[in-house]
Amino acid sequence: MSVTLPKSVFTFLTKLEKNNNRDWFNENKTQFKTIQTEVKQFYNEVFENLNAHDDIDKLKIFRIYRDVRFSKNKLPYKTHFGGSFHRTKPKLRGGYYLHIQPNNQSFIATGFWEPAKEDLLRIRKEFEMDDSEIRDILANKKFNSVWGNTFVGDEVKTAPKGFSKEHKAIDLIKKKQYIFTKKYTDKEVLDTDFIKEVNASFIAIRPFFDYMSDVLTTDLNGVSLID
């Protein structure tokens, strides 16, 4: 039987947003622990579903406590739950993320958030040499019906060092992140089929992940970089 997120998750997070202080949180710690357990069960179910068709070596559920040491925002608690799913390296690349937040701010994300310097250069060099395969993936109707046909994330203003701003693939080359996101309403998140929807969307990203994994495990001549 599929795990479903209870409405109390959104109720608690909404109250926390209005009472983001240690006194209120400590007074409601018991309720938080109950909700946290239910959320972890949901994330673990997503993890099991992913491992049925992918190879995930780690699930990381982020703590509710904010690190305020270097932040102007001194509120002590996050008002969402987040968890990431790591594919097994070095052969497989890319990652999955699930974000649960009230007021229709929940979303899933896939791709490459902070690619290593070497990986980012390798990706850019691939697009510089041949952008046809990534264009075909982005143009695929089944793929972009789920994830759209453009990346989100940060990019440089013109062109990275060593690349021409006039290159036909500069729209891809200037990206610093290669991310796709998909948003959900509160109603959709609480639906009994939400976990199936998340899994189906994660399955749909595989053409992109398969391509990027191949790029990042070979050199520009197609020679494998791993044993």
Contacts in CASP RR format, 6 or more apart in sequence:
PFRMAT RR
TARGET T0000
AUTHOR 0000-0000-0000
METHOD contacts of the structure
MODEL  1
MSVTLPKSVFTFLTKLEKNNNRDWFNENKTQFKTIQTEVKQFYNEVFENL
NAHDDIDKLKIFRIYRDVRFSKNKLPYKTHFGGSFHRTKPKLRGGYYLHI
QPNNQSFIATGFWEPAKEDLLRIRKEFEMDDSEIRDILANKKFNSVWGNT
FVGDEVKTAPKGFSKEHKAIDLIKKKQYIFTKKYTDKEVLDTDFIKEVNA
SFIAIRPFFDYMSDVLTTDLNGVSLID
2 45 0 8 1.000
2 192 0 8 1.000
2 193 0 8 1.000
2 195 0 8 1.000
2 196 0 8 1.000
3 41 0 8 1.000
3 42 0 8 1.000
3 45 0 8 1.000
3 195 0 8 1.000
4 42 0 8 1.000
4 190 0 8 1.000
4 191 0 8 1.000
4 192 0 8 1.000
4 194 0 8 1.000
4 195 0 8 1.000
5 38 0 8 1.000
5 39 0 8 1.000
5 42 0 8 1.000
5 100 0 8 1.000
5 189 0 8 1.000
5 190 0 8 1.000
5 194 0 8 1.000
6 35 0 8 1.000
6 38 0 8 1.000
6 190 0 8 1.000
7 190 0 8 1.000
8 31 0 8 1.000
8 34 0 8 1.000
8 35 0 8 1.000
8 38 0 8 1.000
9 35 0 8 1.000
9 38 0 8 1.000
9 39 0 8 1.000
9 81 0 8 1.000
9 100 0 8 1.000
10 102 0 8 1.000
10 186 0 8 1.000
10 189 0 8 1.000
10 190 0 8 1.000
12 28 0 8 1.000
12 31 0 8 1.000
12 32 0 8 1.000
12 35 0 8 1.000
13 79 0 8 1.000
13 80 0 8 1.000
13 81 0 8 1.000
13 100 0 8 1.000
13 101 0 8 1.000
13 102 0 8 1.000
14 102 0 8 1.000
14 103 0 8 1.000
15 24 0 8 1.000
15 28 0 8 1.000
16 24 0 8 1.000
16 25 0 8 1.000
16 77 0 8 1.000
16 79 0 8 1.000
17 79 0 8 1.000
17 102 0 8 1.000
19 25 0 8 1.000
20 75 0 8 1.000
20 76 0 8 1.000
20 77 0 8 1.000
20 79 0 8 1.000
21 76 0 8 1.000
22 76 0 8 1.000
25 32 0 8 1.000
25 76 0 8 1.000
25 77 0 8 1.000
32 64 0 8 1.000
36 64 0 8 1.000
39 61 0 8 1.000
39 81 0 8 1.000
39 100 0 8 1.000
40 61 0 8 1.000
42 195 0 8 1.000
43 59 0 8 1.000
43 61 0 8 1.000
43 83 0 8 1.000
43 98 0 8 1.000
44 59 0 8 1.000
45 195 0 8 1.000
46 85 0 8 1.000
46 98 0 8 1.000
46 195 0 8 1.000
46 198 0 8 1.000
46 199 0 8 1.000
47 56 0 8 1.000
47 59 0 8 1.000
47 85 0 8 1.000
49 195 0 8 1.000
49 198 0 8 1.000
49 199 0 8 1.000
49 202 0 8 1.000
50 56 0 8 1.000
50 85 0 8 1.000
50 96 0 8 1.000
50 199 0 8 1.000
50 202 0 8 1.000
53 203 0 8 1.000
53 206 0 8 1.000
54 87 0 8 1.000
54 92 0 8 1.000
54 202 0 8 1.000
54 206 0 8 1.000
55 87 0 8 1.000
55 88 0 8 1.000
55 92 0 8 1.000
56 85 0 8 1.000
56 86 0 8 1.000
56 87 0 8 1.000
56 88 0 8 1.000
56 96 0 8 1.000
57 86 0 8 1.000
57 87 0 8 1.000
57 88 0 8 1.000
57 89 0 8 1.000
58 85 0 8 1.000
58 86 0 8 1.000
59 83 0 8 1.000
59 84 0 8 1.000
59 85 0 8 1.000
59 86 0 8 1.000
60 83 0 8 1.000
60 84 0 8 1.000
60 85 0 8 1.000
60 86 0 8 1.000
61 81 0 8 1.000
61 82 0 8 1.000
61 83 0 8 1.000
62 78 0 8 1.000
62 81 0 8 1.000
62 82 0 8 1.000
62 83 0 8 1.000
62 84 0 8 1.000
63 78 0 8 1.000
64 77 0 8 1.000
64 78 0 8 1.000
64 81 0 8 1.000
65 76 0 8 1.000
65 77 0 8 1.000
65 78 0 8 1.000
66 73 0 8 1.000
66 75 0 8 1.000
66 76 0 8 1.000
66 77 0 8 1.000
66 78 0 8 1.000
68 74 0 8 1.000
68 75 0 8 1.000
68 76 0 8 1.000
79 101 0 8 1.000
79 102 0 8 1.000
80 99 0 8 1.000
80 100 0 8 1.000
80 101 0 8 1.000
80 105 0 8 1.000
81 99 0 8 1.000
81 100 0 8 1.000
81 101 0 8 1.000
82 97 0 8 1.000
82 98 0 8 1.000
82 99 0 8 1.000
82 100 0 8 1.000
83 97 0 8 1.000
83 98 0 8 1.000
83 99 0 8 1.000
84 95 0 8 1.000
84 96 0 8 1.000
84 97 0 8 1.000
84 98 0 8 1.000
85 95 0 8 1.000
85 96 0 8 1.000
85 97 0 8 1.000
85 98 0 8 1.000
86 95 0 8 1.000
87 93 0 8 1.000
87 94 0 8 1.000
87 95 0 8 1.000
87 209 0 8 1.000
87 213 0 8 1.000
90 217 0 8 1.000
90 226 0 8 1.000
91 213 0 8 1.000
91 217 0 8 1.000
91 226 0 8 1.000
92 209 0 8 1.000
92 213 0 8 1.000
93 112 0 8 1.000
93 119 0 8 1.000
93 209 0 8 1.000
93 212 0 8 1.000
93 213 0 8 1.000
93 216 0 8 1.000
93 217 0 8 1.000
94 110 0 8 1.000
94 111 0 8 1.000
94 112 0 8 1.000
94 209 0 8 1.000
94 212 0 8 1.000
94 213 0 8 1.000
95 110 0 8 1.000
95 111 0 8 1.000
95 112 0 8 1.000
95 209 0 8 1.000
96 108 0 8 1.000
96 109 0 8 1.000
96 110 0 8 1.000
96 111 0 8 1.000
96 202 0 8 1.000
96 205 0 8 1.000
97 108 0 8 1.000
97 109 0 8 1.000
97 110 0 8 1.000
97 113 0 8 1.000
98 108 0 8 1.000
98 198 0 8 1.000
99 105 0 8 1.000
99 106 0 8 1.000
99 107 0 8 1.000
99 108 0 8 1.000
99 109 0 8 1.000
100 106 0 8 1.000
100 189 0 8 1.000
102 186 0 8 1.000
103 186 0 8 1.000
104 183 0 8 1.000
104 184 0 8 1.000
104 185 0 8 1.000
104 186 0 8 1.000
105 183 0 8 1.000
106 183 0 8 1.000
106 184 0 8 1.000
106 185 0 8 1.000
106 186 0 8 1.000
106 188 0 8 1.000
106 189 0 8 1.000
107 181 0 8 1.000
107 182 0 8 1.000
107 183 0 8 1.000
107 184 0 8 1.000
108 181 0 8 1.000
108 182 0 8 1.000
108 184 0 8 1.000
108 198 0 8 1.000
108 201 0 8 1.000
108 202 0 8 1.000
109 179 0 8 1.000
109 180 0 8 1.000
109 181 0 8 1.000
109 182 0 8 1.000
110 147 0 8 1.000
110 179 0 8 1.000
110 180 0 8 1.000
110 202 0 8 1.000
110 205 0 8 1.000
110 208 0 8 1.000
110 209 0 8 1.000
111 178 0 8 1.000
111 179 0 8 1.000
111 180 0 8 1.000
111 205 0 8 1.000
111 208 0 8 1.000
111 209 0 8 1.000
111 212 0 8 1.000
112 119 0 8 1.000
112 123 0 8 1.000
112 177 0 8 1.000
112 178 0 8 1.000
112 179 0 8 1.000
112 212 0 8 1.000
113 177 0 8 1.000
113 179 0 8 1.000
114 177 0 8 1.000
115 123 0 8 1.000
115 177 0 8 1.000
115 178 0 8 1.000
119 216 0 8 1.000
120 176 0 8 1.000
122 215 0 8 1.000
122 216 0 8 1.000
123 178 0 8 1.000
123 212 0 8 1.000
123 215 0 8 1.000
123 216 0 8 1.000
124 160 0 8 1.000
124 163 0 8 1.000
124 173 0 8 1.000
125 220 0 8 1.000
126 134 0 8 1.000
126 215 0 8 1.000
126 220 0 8 1.000
127 134 0 8 1.000
127 169 0 8 1.000
127 172 0 8 1.000
127 173 0 8 1.000
128 163 0 8 1.000
128 167 0 8 1.000
128 169 0 8 1.000
128 173 0 8 1.000
129 220 0 8 1.000
131 168 0 8 1.000
131 169 0 8 1.000
131 172 0 8 1.000
133 211 0 8 1.000
134 172 0 8 1.000
134 211 0 8 1.000
137 143 0 8 1.000
137 207 0 8 1.000
137 208 0 8 1.000
137 211 0 8 1.000
138 144 0 8 1.000
138 148 0 8 1.000
138 149 0 8 1.000
138 150 0 8 1.000
139 149 0 8 1.000
140 207 0 8 1.000
142 204 0 8 1.000
143 149 0 8 1.000
143 204 0 8 1.000
143 207 0 8 1.000
143 208 0 8 1.000
146 182 0 8 1.000
146 200 0 8 1.000
146 201 0 8 1.000
146 204 0 8 1.000
146 205 0 8 1.000
147 180 0 8 1.000
147 182 0 8 1.000
147 201 0 8 1.000
147 204 0 8 1.000
147 205 0 8 1.000
147 208 0 8 1.000
148 180 0 8 1.000
151 172 0 8 1.000
151 175 0 8 1.000
151 177 0 8 1.000
151 178 0 8 1.000
151 179 0 8 1.000
151 180 0 8 1.000
152 177 0 8 1.000
152 179 0 8 1.000
152 180 0 8 1.000
152 181 0 8 1.000
153 175 0 8 1.000
153 176 0 8 1.000
153 177 0 8 1.000
153 179 0 8 1.000
154 175 0 8 1.000
154 176 0 8 1.000
154 177 0 8 1.000
155 174 0 8 1.000
155 175 0 8 1.000
155 176 0 8 1.000
155 177 0 8 1.000
156 174 0 8 1.000
156 176 0 8 1.000
157 174 0 8 1.000
158 165 0 8 1.000
158 174 0 8 1.000
159 165 0 8 1.000
159 167 0 8 1.000
159 170 0 8 1.000
159 173 0 8 1.000
159 174 0 8 1.000
160 173 0 8 1.000
160 174 0 8 1.000
163 170 0 8 1.000
163 173 0 8 1.000
163 174 0 8 1.000
164 170 0 8 1.000
167 173 0 8 1.000
178 212 0 8 1.000
180 205 0 8 1.000
180 208 0 8 1.000
182 201 0 8 1.000
184 194 0 8 1.000
188 194 0 8 1.000
188 197 0 8 1.000
191 197 0 8 1.000
217 224 0 8 1.000
217 225 0 8 1.000
217 226 0 8 1.000
218 224 0 8 1.000
218 225 0 8 1.000
219 225 0 8 1.000
END
